Amino acid sequence: MEPSAAIFTPTNKRRRRKRREPKAAAPPTALRVLSAAVVEFDADIIRVNVVFDTTAAEPLAGVGGAAPAKWTARYQGLGFAGILIALENFDTLQITLSSTEAEAGADVISYANAPSDISDSLGRFLAAFQGFVLSS
């Protein structure tokens, strides 16, 4: 008598799970202005310290290529146009503006980005804004 052949039934094959595609990183939120204060004023020149929502670990980026002409202000009945930008601190820019003409209205500062040239180390850029209230 011959030995009987063993019958093996195949087990379920392993099913490979599809790998999930990594989620695309959410774009960084826009850089925000927290405050703007006049630190020097005469009839010809105004200097404004603009404070942003950055930290010492993730500071503002350099402003060497930034265009000061994108900044405008109105203060004590005079209009001003940007002439100089300086990085004061990890979260502060000092904007120097020169008077242009008489302009009635509230004391405000504005930024026109096309495209934005103000950013931080996280890659967040400052969006255009108008009429941010200046404090003295």
Secondary structure, 3 states (H helix, E strand, C coil): CCCCCCCCCCCCCCCCCCCCCCCCCCCCCCECEEEEEEEEECCCEEEEEEEECCCCCCCECCCCCCCHHHEEEEECCEEEEEEEEEEEECCEEEEEEEEEEECCCCCEEEECCCCCCCEECCCCEECCEEEEECEC
